[in-house]
Amino acid sequence: MDNGAYQKYKKENPDVYTPLTTYDYLDWFVQEMTTTEWVVSGLAVVLGVYAIYKLFFKQKNKNPEDHSE
C-alpha cells in the first residue's frame, strides 16, 4: 500500500539503541564553579530565604483593623 516506503525508511534510518554505559564520561556534578555561578547561586539562596521569611512573618505584621468584614 505504501509502495515499500516504510521499509525504505527503516533501511535508511535504523533504530539505534545506545547503552547508558556509553555516557560514562559525563560528570553528574560540576567539580568547579565559576564566579558567576557562585554569585547566581548565592542570589538564588538569598531570594529563597527572603521569600520564606516574608511568608512566615507576613501574618505578624498585619493590623487587626485591616480586616473590613
C-alpha positions in Angstrom: 0.0 0.0 0.0 2.8 2.4 0.8 4.9 1.1 -2.0 7.6 0.0 0.4 8.3 3.5 1.7 8.3 2.3 5.3 10.8 -0.4 4.6 13.0 2.0 2.7 12.8 4.5 5.6 13.7 1.8 8.2 16.6 0.7 6.0 18.0 4.3 5.7 17.3 5.1 9.4 17.8 2.0 11.5 16.9 2.0 15.2 19.9 2.8 17.4 19.8 1.8 21.0 22.8 3.3 22.7 23.6 1.7 26.1 23.9 4.1 29.0 27.5 2.9 29.7 28.5 4.8 26.5 28.0 8.0 28.5 30.2 7.1 31.5 32.5 10.0 30.7 29.8 12.6 31.6 30.1 14.1 35.1 26.9 14.2 37.1 28.1 17.0 39.3 30.2 20.0 38.5 33.6 19.9 40.2 34.4 23.6 39.9 32.1 26.6 39.7 32.9 29.9 38.1 32.5 33.2 40.0 29.3 34.0 38.0 27.8 30.6 39.0 28.6 31.3 42.7 27.0 34.8 42.5 23.9 33.5 40.8 23.6 30.6 43.3 24.1 32.9 46.2 21.5 35.3 44.9 19.0 32.4 44.5 19.6 31.3 48.1 19.2 34.8 49.4 16.0 35.3 47.5 14.7 32.0 48.7 15.4 32.8 52.3 13.8 36.2 51.9 10.6 34.7 50.4 10.3 32.2 53.2 10.8 35.0 55.8 8.1 37.1 54.1 5.7 34.1 54.1 6.1 33.2 57.7 6.2 36.7 59.1 3.6 38.3 56.9 0.8 37.5 59.4 2.7 39.1 62.2 2.8 42.5 60.5 -0.9 42.8 59.8 -3.1 45.0 61.9 -6.4 43.7 63.2 -8.1 46.9 61.8 -7.2 46.0 58.3 -10.0 43.4 58.0 -13.0 45.1 56.5 -15.6 42.4 57.2 
